[in-house]
Amino acid sequence: MSKHCTHLHLIATVTPSALGCEECLKTGDEWVHLRLCRVCGHVGCCDDSPNRHATKHFHATQHPVIEGYDPPEGWGWCFVDKLMIELPDQTPQVGPIPKFY
């Protein structure tokens, strides 16, 4: 494992794909917190949520960097390098629709 993220060049300014977890909104499921893919803008639920859609998105696409997005938390995570990273900017929150247990 590297001591620095080797995927910083993939971080993009993105438009969030949904006002909450994209998949949970379609199925009517609930989430705990949201994560934003900083490669494509997919909004998925965190690993504390039952469906773990942000991690599933990473496994399906190999997009490595997410942002804590509910509310904007100012941190990033690289799934590949398993590191917290500093993001060049935060994505303005355009939602989400509140869904809490």
Secondary structure, 3 states (H helix, E strand, C coil): CCCCCCCHHHCCCCCCCCCCCHHHHHHCCCCCCEEEECCCCCEEECCCCCCCHHHHHHHHHCCCEEEEECCEEEEEEECCCCEEECCCCCCCCCCCCCCCC
